[in-house]
Amino acid sequence: MAQKKKSKAGLLSTNATVADNRRARFDYHLEGKFEAGIMLVGTEVKSLRHGQCNIAEAYVGPKDGGIWLINAHIPEYQQASNQLQHDPKRPRQLLLHKKEMNKLLGAVNKEGYTLVPTRIFFNGRGLAKLEIALGKGKKLHDKRETSKQRDWNRDKQRIMKDNG
């Protein structure tokens, strides 16, 4: 996971992760990953530069012939006037090539996949991007197995540290 890189003004630099959906790795078997641009207004970009965003409850879905990020929370930018503020939970359109969009929608419709937002970050050019993964939901026994494996790896590291 990339660390947040803050400048003196407290703003995130390029290649910095703003929000990470760690719960997605627990709830889904993630397979293909895609990078999509996000249509944002000015105050949303400024809030993201300050590292303020939550995509834990967000999902990606088709709407009006495009793919949209729904229920992502980007808080209002405090320094802006009330007239320029954005709605924190408004749907945001994702910018993808037509081929990528068709591939994603085809996988969702035919094969039972879900589009899961995994992280929001700034790329090398300073543009806000959303990483989307194709995921299949895990069953309860799969989640238990993931938990057991994680606990065992933690205990194994502890034993190796103490004895080694």
C-alpha positions as CSV (number, residue, x, y, z in Angstrom):
1,M,0.0,0.0,0.0
2,A,1.4,3.4,-0.9
3,Q,2.0,5.9,1.8
4,K,0.3,9.3,1.8
5,K,2.9,11.9,0.8
6,K,2.1,15.3,2.2
7,S,3.8,18.5,1.3
8,K,4.4,21.4,3.8
9,A,0.9,22.8,3.1
10,G,-0.6,19.4,4.1
11,L,-1.7,18.6,0.5
12,L,-1.2,15.2,-1.1
13,S,1.4,14.9,-3.8
14,T,1.2,12.7,-6.9
15,N,1.2,8.9,-6.7
16,A,-0.4,9.2,-3.3
17,T,-3.3,7.1,-2.2
18,V,-6.2,9.2,-0.9
19,A,-8.7,6.4,0.1
20,D,-8.2,2.6,0.3
21,N,-11.1,0.1,0.5
22,R,-9.5,-2.6,2.6
23,R,-12.8,-4.2,3.3
24,A,-13.1,-5.1,-0.4
25,R,-10.2,-7.6,-0.1
26,F,-12.0,-9.4,2.7
27,D,-15.4,-9.5,1.1
28,Y,-14.5,-10.3,-2.5
29,H,-12.1,-12.4,-4.6
30,L,-10.6,-9.6,-6.6
31,E,-9.5,-10.4,-10.1
32,G,-9.0,-7.8,-12.8
33,K,-8.1,-4.2,-11.9
34,F,-8.8,-1.2,-14.0
35,E,-7.9,2.5,-13.6
36,A,-10.6,5.0,-14.3
37,G,-10.7,8.8,-14.3
38,I,-13.4,10.5,-12.2
39,M,-15.5,13.6,-13.2
40,L,-15.0,15.9,-10.2
41,V,-15.7,19.6,-9.4
42,G,-13.1,21.9,-8.0
43,T,-13.9,21.6,-4.4
44,E,-13.9,17.8,-4.6
45,V,-10.4,17.8,-5.9
46,K,-9.3,20.2,-3.1
47,S,-10.8,17.9,-0.5
48,L,-9.1,14.9,-2.1
49,R,-5.8,16.8,-2.0
50,H,-6.3,17.1,1.7
51,G,-6.7,13.4,2.0
52,Q,-10.4,13.5,2.8
53,C,-12.5,10.7,1.2
54,N,-14.3,7.5,2.2
55,I,-15.1,4.7,-0.3
56,A,-15.9,2.0,2.2
57,E,-19.6,2.1,1.4
58,A,-19.3,3.1,-2.2
59,Y,-20.1,0.9,-5.2
60,V,-19.7,1.2,-9.0
61,G,-22.6,0.6,-11.3
62,P,-24.1,1.4,-14.7
63,K,-26.4,4.4,-15.1
64,D,-27.5,6.4,-18.2
65,G,-25.2,4.5,-20.5
66,G,-22.0,5.0,-18.4
67,I,-20.3,3.7,-15.3
68,W,-20.8,5.7,-12.1
69,L,-19.3,5.8,-8.7
70,I,-22.2,5.9,-6.2
71,N,-22.2,6.7,-2.5
72,A,-18.6,7.7,-2.2
73,H,-18.2,10.4,0.5
74,I,-16.0,13.4,-0.3
75,P,-16.6,16.0,2.4
76,E,-17.1,19.6,1.6
77,Y,-14.1,21.8,1.3
78,Q,-14.1,24.1,4.3
79,Q,-12.3,27.1,2.7
80,A,-14.8,27.5,-0.1
81,S,-17.9,29.7,0.1
82,N,-21.3,28.0,0.5
83,Q,-22.3,28.8,-3.1
84,L,-19.4,26.8,-4.5
85,Q,-19.8,23.6,-2.4
86,H,-20.6,20.2,-3.8
87,D,-22.9,17.5,-2.5
88,P,-20.7,15.1,-0.5
89,K,-22.5,11.9,-1.7
90,R,-23.4,12.8,-5.2
91,P,-22.9,10.2,-8.0
92,R,-19.7,10.7,-10.0
93,Q,-19.2,9.6,-13.5
94,L,-16.2,7.4,-14.3
95,L,-14.1,8.0,-17.4
96,L,-13.2,4.8,-19.2
97,H,-12.5,3.8,-22.8
98,K,-15.5,2.2,-24.6
99,K,-13.7,-1.2,-24.8
100,E,-13.0,-1.2,-21.1
101,M,-16.6,-0.2,-20.3
102,N,-18.0,-3.0,-22.5
103,K,-15.7,-5.5,-21.0
104,L,-16.7,-4.5,-17.4
105,L,-20.4,-4.4,-18.1
106,G,-20.2,-7.8,-20.0
107,A,-18.5,-9.4,-17.0
108,V,-21.1,-8.0,-14.6
109,N,-24.0,-9.2,-16.8
110,K,-22.8,-12.6,-18.0
111,E,-20.4,-13.9,-15.4
112,G,-21.9,-12.6,-12.1
113,Y,-19.0,-10.3,-11.2
114,T,-19.3,-7.1,-9.1
115,L,-17.5,-3.8,-9.8
116,V,-15.7,-2.9,-6.5
117,P,-13.9,0.5,-6.0
118,T,-10.6,-0.4,-4.3
119,R,-8.8,2.9,-4.0
120,I,-8.7,6.6,-5.0
121,F,-5.2,8.0,-5.8
122,F,-3.4,10.7,-7.8
123,N,-1.5,9.5,-10.8
124,G,1.9,10.8,-11.9
125,R,0.3,13.7,-13.8
126,G,-1.6,14.8,-10.7
127,L,-5.0,13.6,-11.9
128,A,-7.5,11.8,-9.5
129,K,-8.0,8.2,-10.5
130,L,-10.2,5.4,-9.2
131,E,-9.0,1.8,-9.2
132,I,-11.8,-0.6,-9.9
133,A,-11.6,-4.4,-9.5
134,L,-13.8,-7.2,-10.8
135,G,-14.8,-9.2,-7.8
136,K,-16.8,-12.3,-6.9
137,G,-18.4,-12.3,-3.5
138,K,-16.8,-14.6,-0.9
139,K,-19.0,-17.0,1.1
140,L,-18.8,-17.1,4.9
141,H,-16.5,-20.1,5.0
142,D,-14.1,-18.3,2.6
143,K,-14.0,-15.3,4.9
144,R,-13.3,-17.6,7.9
145,E,-10.5,-19.3,6.0
146,T,-9.0,-15.8,5.2
147,S,-9.2,-14.9,8.9
148,K,-7.5,-18.2,9.9
149,Q,-4.7,-17.7,7.4
150,R,-4.1,-14.2,8.4
151,D,-3.9,-15.2,12.1
152,W,-1.6,-18.1,11.4
153,N,0.8,-15.9,9.4
154,R,0.8,-13.4,12.3
155,D,1.6,-16.1,14.8
156,K,4.2,-17.7,12.5
157,Q,6.0,-14.3,12.3
158,R,5.9,-13.9,16.1
159,I,7.3,-17.5,16.6
160,M,10.1,-16.8,14.0
161,K,11.0,-13.5,15.6
162,D,11.2,-15.1,19.1
163,N,13.1,-18.2,18.1
164,G,15.2,-16.9,15.2
